[in-house]
Amino acid sequence: MIMDIFSIFDVNSHTFLSMTQILWLISFWVIFTQNKKFWMFSTWYFTFYTPTQISFQQSNLISKTLLGFSPIFTPLFIMLILCNLTGTLPYVFSNSCHLILSLSLSSVFWMSSVLLSLKLNFKKTIAHLLPLGTPTILNPFLILVELVSLLIRPFTLAVRLMANMSAGHIVLSLVGTFLTSSLFSSGILIILLLIQVGYFLIEMGISLIQAYIFTLLVSFYSEDAICYSDNN
């Protein structure tokens, strides 16, 4: 019986255990180990990791209030890398190809930043929905557009990550199916094998890029929501 191509995203179609528990353990390990208060002296981890963390996060943040979010972005980035990379392995459940994971992450960060912005400076946050110098006749329309663009941000983040990772996994599955059916054809087998290896390397690069883009957009959206409170 021929299985549906989307059955590769089914949990029951994998023979190995899910990597979710391991991913969460590693993410929490990063949260604790990046705090120097737990260590008496600097290790190779801080020597390599701390400058990278500062240049990746704080150089892109304008809001002073958002600097408290910085320790959260790094575990998020590492967890997404692990989810994306382990999802490319055979017989491993791909977490990042499901909307429930990406939407949960994006909605939590988006909601926390919006609520914090409303708490710190409610008037300026609401006033940001109407750009300065807008003609009076366009005020209701622009407020609606700004509100919709604000509300759909977590959904666009989640769908972007899910769509990019799912497309790559589907192509890998299709090439793998053709590769299995061409085992007795030496000419086609070599070509398909080279395509499979090359695309697998490309998919690993895409996994890293998508994790970086997701984390970067989350930080930008959070900064955009909180930066008004710094003018108090």
Secondary structure, DSSP 8 states (H G I E B T S, - for coil): ----GGGGG-GGG-SS--SHHHHHHHHHHHHHHT-GGG-SS--HHHHHHHHHHHHHHGGG---SGGGGGHHHHHHHHHHHHHHHHHHTSTT---STTSHHHHHHHHHHHHHHHHHHHHHH-HHHHHHTTS-TT--GGGHHHHHHHHHHHHHTHHHHHHHHHHHHHHHHHHHHHHHHHHHHHTTT-HHHHHHHHHHHHHHHHHHHHHHHHHHHHHHHHHHHHHHHHHGGGGG-
